[in-house]
Amino acid sequence: RAGTRAGSEHVFRRKGRLWEVIFTDGQSFYLQDTLGARYLSHLLHEPNKAISAFDLEVAIEPEKGKARSRNSVQPKSDAQAQREYRQELGRLEADREAARAAGQRKEVDRLDGQIEALESVLGEGGEVADTGERARGNVHKAMKVVMRQLMKGGRQEQAFAGHLDQTLSLGYECLYSHPQGKVWS
C-alpha cells in the first residue's frame, strides 16, 4: 500500500513492474503487471468505446495480429494432438497445485500463464477455437486473474472490483462504461 492522495482522482498507471491504482478515497494500491492489467488499462482509458476482443489483444500484443487473421477459423485438431494438449494441461495443473501447496507464488503465477495459454488453444469440447472466440476467451481469462487479485485485497481493491463488475463488459466486444466519460489518468 502507498500513501494517501488528495481529492478523488482516479488513476490507473504503470509504475515499474506494477500498476498503481487510485480509486475513490485517494488511497493507492498496486496490481501486478499481468496481461489482464494491460487490457484493463486500455479499456479504462478508452471509456464508452466498444472494442472487439481481438482488437484489444492486438492493441496490447501486436504480434497476435500477425499470428492469426481476424476472421480465421482453424480446423479441428487431430485426436492425438487433443490428447497431448489435455495431458500437458493436466501436468501443468498438478505442478501448479504443488507450487501452491509449497507457497511458491511466482511459480504459481508462471504456471497460471502457461495453463491459460494452453486453455486458449482448446475451445469448447477440446477443439481449436476461431479467432473471435479465442480472443474472447483470452481476454476473459486474463481479466479473471485481475479480479481474483482484487478480491483477495483490502477494502479499496474490493471496491474497485465491484466497480469493474458493474462497468466492464467482456465478450466478443469489450467495453468500460462510465457515465462521466474519461475519469482515469
Order of alpha helices (4+ residues) and beta strands (2+ residues): beta-beta-beta-alpha-beta-alpha-alpha-alpha-alpha-alpha-alpha-beta-beta
